Amino acid sequence: MLPLLWLLLAAPASPPAVSSPVDPAFLSLAREVEAALLAGDEATLDARLDGEQFLQRVTRGLPVSSTFLEALTGEVRADGWPLGRRLLGSKGQGLHARLLQVRMRGRTPFALFRILSGAGLNYLELELGRNARNEAVIVDLYPYLEGERISESMWRVYLLAAAERGQCLTRKLLGVERQWVEQLPRWRSIERLLGAGQGREAVEEMDRLPPRLRGEKFVQLKRLEVLASLDEAEYALGLLAFEKAFPQEPLLDLFTLDNPMLRGERAVMMAAIDRLDRQVADPYLDYLRGRMMHGQDELEGAKRLLQKALEEDPGLWEPRVELLSVAIEEADHAGAVHILEEMERGAGGRQMRVRIQEGPQARAFLESAEYKAWLERQRAREGRDGGSEVAEPAGP
């Protein structure tokens, strides 16, 4: 494979899939959320969450004193929920987000987004609804890689906060929830170890939790997260254990795609992509299939899948870059220049830089008449527009 690095620029987006019937207000809300995610607009994201409905979910059945509940309710109503910061991170930068579909599940509308970031591929599902003023709002959120709704994770956060303040009604707790409160000192110790960069010690503490609590999804996910940076073999074993306990979880397939030990296992990777695609129907997954075939020198199959991804989502850039790489490998210099021109049009007049890894096919392309003619056209255009000098593609 001839990998390419490129500058990701603004590209046209194709409309999301919409299941019928969906109220146009929910589709409009989903598009507004997509724009806010792209722009890093925390305020809009915060404003679109119905804080009252979310608060009801977070506090439903929460075994805490009335004093704690009143204080929590007052604080949330005064300050709101920091949804934007939760989704965008502390830096508040925009995400490469794409609205994939708005669909009804029974009488409830859901919006599904693809999220690409430095952490890799994720999906975000928003449950939508109406507030007291009959406006379309976000009711809850389910980031696939977290394995649960945010309201569920917040329920545990407030349960522990109440326990630390002596405001938890422990007598009302049973089973794993009671163990969760009883193991609070150990969990806080785990958090301190992780904060100090002592991942191995944190995993050892997790393994000392009672078996039932240790088997909870959120504990298993935290353990996997730590193992991913410690030991590939242990991480793979942890994935197998998680799959046995939670066989239908889509995050399993996301973990598989991110597992370096499995990247050469085509059958395993393709199966994970297929399972995930049945749930999310995302053209980006055809790009991943095509990239995998390209890596195994199945160029014709790779091209078909990459073109299919672009037909279904013209706003994708990654398939174009992969197709450019294939064209250079095949010495199709005219085809490679055609792809560069398509990328230029998609860039909307903004300056584009392409960096090509050193190699015989790359040198042949850079020395070709087709490439040199394209480069001269780009230089002339930027000169007319007052643009900056165009840099020659070079090896990294």
URCORRA-V66759 format. One record per helix or strand of 2 or more residues. SS is the DSSP state (H for helix, E for strand). FROM is the first residue (numbers start at 1). TO is the last residue. Records with the same first field share a line. If there is no record, write none. Layout:
SS=FROM-TO / FROM-TO
This chain:
E=4-6 / 17-18 / 96-105 / 108-117 / 120-130 / 136-143 / 354-356
H=24-39 / 42-48 / 51-59 / 66-79 / 83-88 / 144-146 / 150-164 / 170-172 / 175-182 / 184-195 / 199-206 / 211-214 / 217-227 / 232-245 / 250-257 / 260-262 / 266-280 / 284-295 / 299-312 / 318-329 / 333-346 / 360-366 / 369-384
